[in-house]
Amino acid sequence: MTKEVKIKKGEKMSVDPRLTGLDTWVEGEVIDIYTNPFKGLIIAIKDSLGRIFFGESEYFKLA
């Protein structure tokens, strides 16, 4: 049984460097959340520099 986490727009999350290609985790604000029938839960965040990162929920953690 998996633990379900409720994520809301506006929350702060960090994204894994494996997804961004950067050296460190990037923190940003959740701007979109949706379910892709093939990939599962997809999260999009926008950081303080205006960059948008999105991907599968496994690459994100609450900040």
Secondary structure, 3 states (H helix, E strand, C coil): CCCCCCCCCCCEEEECHHHHCCCCCEEEEEEEEEEECCCEEEEEEEECCCCEEEEEHHHEEEC
